[in-house]
Amino acid sequence: MNAVNKLKLKNDEGKFICVGLDTDLEKIPLHLKYSENPILEFNKKIIEATSEYAAAYKINFAFYEKLGSKGFDILFQTKEFIPKDILVIADAKRGDIGNTSRHYADSVFNYFRFDSITVNPYMGEDSVKPFLDYENKLIFILALTSNPGADDFEKLQLKNGSYLFQRVIEKVNSWNIKSNCAIVFGATKLQELQENIYAFGNLPVLLPGVGAQGGSIEEVMKLFIRNKKLDLLINISRGIIYKDNTDNFAPAAKKEIISLNEKINKLLSE
Amino acid sequence: MNAVNKLKLKNDEGKFICVGLDTDLEKIPLHLKYSENPILEFNKKIIEATSEYAAAYKINFAFYEKLGSKGFDILFQTKEFIPKDILVIADAKRGDIGNTSRHYADSVFNYFRFDSITVNPYMGEDSVKPFLDYENKLIFILALTSNPGADDFEKLQLKNGSYLFQRVIEKVNSWNIKSNCAIVFGATKLQELQENIYAFGNLPVLLPGVGAQGGSIEEVMKLFIRNKKLDLLINISRGIIYKDNTDNFAPAAKKEIISLNEKINKLLSE
């Protein structure tokens, strides 16, 4: 099944939560630290507990790369453990000149077999194109990110009056020939979300920043419902996977995602 | 020795060439393909042949990541093989929210022990800051890149009349509190280089795009000499490592870098 359809099926079932596997050895429950592969064990238990309720998983490469090649193996094994009908996003923020991006795409799509990747648009079209060449994948391009630094460049006003992130969204729409483009938009930027959602067109949206970063799931969801745009993912990492740091972490994660789904479905039915 | 000093010492010796190890199994000489670890063998031979003449090495992560964890091992072993007095750049184009960038920095500086990294500025200050916290390292931040896509966003004109890449350079100067900032500027953008070199201040410059991408080493070098700015690296990847694709590849690479150094030193003495 292609990546866009995986997302669509889950969204149609009323699932919008993307579970972010930002798994850090320092933060996982003590009892797991004595197992052979604590991070993989932790991820497996989180996935088992949440996969029935998740719309997608997002694996943050940084947390695995810091362990070197062993981390890359854990990343691979984690990805393989996720049920095949669920979209899995390589949160890698890649992007380079065309010839190099081609190898990054090869890594994420052919070696790791992810459905989707996050890409940084700074270097322009030829840096993004090698990812877009994979028509069954879903390419999330950074528009306006959830962090404070988004003000430094993404929110700069251009000569024609629009903002850099708006120009990115425009470009992404023009690149969307194979219907495999999507955008990243910070859930912390509610006002900009409100002012720009009309410009998203058919681009699915990944919204990080809920929870630890301060975004509100209710506000974001209401906004999308009001705009009848229901192709989206609200990412939650720490708020789910570290909901509880005892050996009850997996049931606690399950309880949390069920409660988030209920909250969302209540908003949907209002 | 800290990274800035490594670069300075090589520059003072009249060395400005950064050898880009964009090593691709499909492009290395046939006879090496039957060795146990062809890419590592190739890299070792290139390093042995060129280290006396190189100002730095740049390892392009994409070419290793596509091999998964094995690629990460080759990357690590390649890096370890480079003499310790030579700057080694992780060409990884990383950048994410602060909490994630911190892990990328941990990977590149603590696990892989690189001297330096390339960073994408799109997400702003807090995405770059965790790299800058390593005061003995050298952080090359993308300003104007060498590829055609540089026109899409980097060269957008802002409301105040300046271009996005100029704003990036301004910001990088303001972030340079620990004297560990540097910029990436495409050797293919000679006019912009000429018009902006005054704004580089004390930031060392990494110039990709010579050779396969069309930049001219003579033109670039003349411009820097004219501006009395001699803290720079001209990257050459394919033009050195694939100069010859027979079993003579290492002597050919050596001959090429010596010839490039001579060309540069002739310009310096004029």
Chai-1 contact restraints between the chains, C-beta under 6 A:
chainA,res_idxA,chainB,res_idxB,connection_type,confidence,min_distance_angstrom,max_distance_angstrom,comment,restraint_id
A,N60,B,T100,contact,1.0,0.0,6.0,A-B,restraint_1
A,A62,B,T100,contact,1.0,0.0,6.0,A-B,restraint_2
A,A62,B,H103,contact,1.0,0.0,6.0,A-B,restraint_3
A,A62,B,Y104,contact,1.0,0.0,6.0,A-B,restraint_4
A,F63,B,H103,contact,1.0,0.0,6.0,A-B,restraint_5
A,E65,B,S107,contact,1.0,0.0,6.0,A-B,restraint_6
A,K66,B,H103,contact,1.0,0.0,6.0,A-B,restraint_7
A,K66,B,D106,contact,1.0,0.0,6.0,A-B,restraint_8
A,K66,B,S107,contact,1.0,0.0,6.0,A-B,restraint_9
A,K66,B,Y111,contact,1.0,0.0,6.0,A-B,restraint_10
A,G68,B,F72,contact,1.0,0.0,6.0,A-B,restraint_11
A,G68,B,Y111,contact,1.0,0.0,6.0,A-B,restraint_12
A,S69,B,S69,contact,1.0,0.0,6.0,A-B,restraint_13
A,S69,B,F72,contact,1.0,0.0,6.0,A-B,restraint_14
A,S69,B,D73,contact,1.0,0.0,6.0,A-B,restraint_15
A,F72,B,G68,contact,1.0,0.0,6.0,A-B,restraint_16
A,F72,B,S69,contact,1.0,0.0,6.0,A-B,restraint_17
A,F72,B,F72,contact,1.0,0.0,6.0,A-B,restraint_18
A,D73,B,S69,contact,1.0,0.0,6.0,A-B,restraint_19
A,K93,B,D96,contact,1.0,0.0,6.0,A-B,restraint_20
A,D96,B,K93,contact,1.0,0.0,6.0,A-B,restraint_21
A,I97,B,N147,contact,1.0,0.0,6.0,A-B,restraint_22
A,T100,B,A62,contact,1.0,0.0,6.0,A-B,restraint_23
A,H103,B,A62,contact,1.0,0.0,6.0,A-B,restraint_24
A,H103,B,F63,contact,1.0,0.0,6.0,A-B,restraint_25
A,H103,B,K66,contact,1.0,0.0,6.0,A-B,restraint_26
A,Y104,B,A62,contact,1.0,0.0,6.0,A-B,restraint_27
A,D106,B,K66,contact,1.0,0.0,6.0,A-B,restraint_28
A,S107,B,E65,contact,1.0,0.0,6.0,A-B,restraint_29
A,S107,B,K66,contact,1.0,0.0,6.0,A-B,restraint_30
A,Y111,B,K66,contact,1.0,0.0,6.0,A-B,restraint_31
A,Y111,B,G68,contact,1.0,0.0,6.0,A-B,restraint_32
A,N120,B,N120,contact,1.0,0.0,6.0,A-B,restraint_33
A,N120,B,Y122,contact,1.0,0.0,6.0,A-B,restraint_34
A,Y122,B,N120,contact,1.0,0.0,6.0,A-B,restraint_35
A,Y122,B,Y122,contact,1.0,0.0,6.0,A-B,restraint_36
A,M123,B,T145,contact,1.0,0.0,6.0,A-B,restraint_37
A,M123,B,G149,contact,1.0,0.0,6.0,A-B,restraint_38
A,G124,B,G149,contact,1.0,0.0,6.0,A-B,restraint_39
A,G124,B,A150,contact,1.0,0.0,6.0,A-B,restraint_40
A,G124,B,D152,contact,1.0,0.0,6.0,A-B,restraint_41
A,G124,B,F153,contact,1.0,0.0,6.0,A-B,restraint_42
A,E125,B,G149,contact,1.0,0.0,6.0,A-B,restraint_43
A,E125,B,D152,contact,1.0,0.0,6.0,A-B,restraint_44
A,D126,B,N147,contact,1.0,0.0,6.0,A-B,restraint_45
A,D126,B,P148,contact,1.0,0.0,6.0,A-B,restraint_46
A,D126,B,G149,contact,1.0,0.0,6.0,A-B,restraint_47
A,S127,B,G149,contact,1.0,0.0,6.0,A-B,restraint_48
A,T145,B,M123,contact,1.0,0.0,6.0,A-B,restraint_49
A,N147,B,I97,contact,1.0,0.0,6.0,A-B,restraint_50
A,N147,B,D126,contact,1.0,0.0,6.0,A-B,restraint_51
A,P148,B,D126,contact,1.0,0.0,6.0,A-B,restraint_52
A,G149,B,M123,contact,1.0,0.0,6.0,A-B,restraint_53
A,G149,B,G124,contact,1.0,0.0,6.0,A-B,restraint_54
A,G149,B,E125,contact,1.0,0.0,6.0,A-B,restraint_55
A,G149,B,D126,contact,1.0,0.0,6.0,A-B,restraint_56
A,G149,B,S127,contact,1.0,0.0,6.0,A-B,restraint_57
A,A150,B,G124,contact,1.0,0.0,6.0,A-B,restraint_58
A,D152,B,G124,contact,1.0,0.0,6.0,A-B,restraint_59
A,D152,B,E125,contact,1.0,0.0,6.0,A-B,restraint_60
A,F153,B,G124,contact,1.0,0.0,6.0,A-B,restraint_61
A,L156,B,L158,contact,1.0,0.0,6.0,A-B,restraint_62
A,Q157,B,K159,contact,1.0,0.0,6.0,A-B,restraint_63
A,L158,B,L156,contact,1.0,0.0,6.0,A-B,restraint_64
A,L158,B,L158,contact,1.0,0.0,6.0,A-B,restraint_65
A,K159,B,Q157,contact,1.0,0.0,6.0,A-B,restraint_66
A,K159,B,K159,contact,1.0,0.0,6.0,A-B,restraint_67
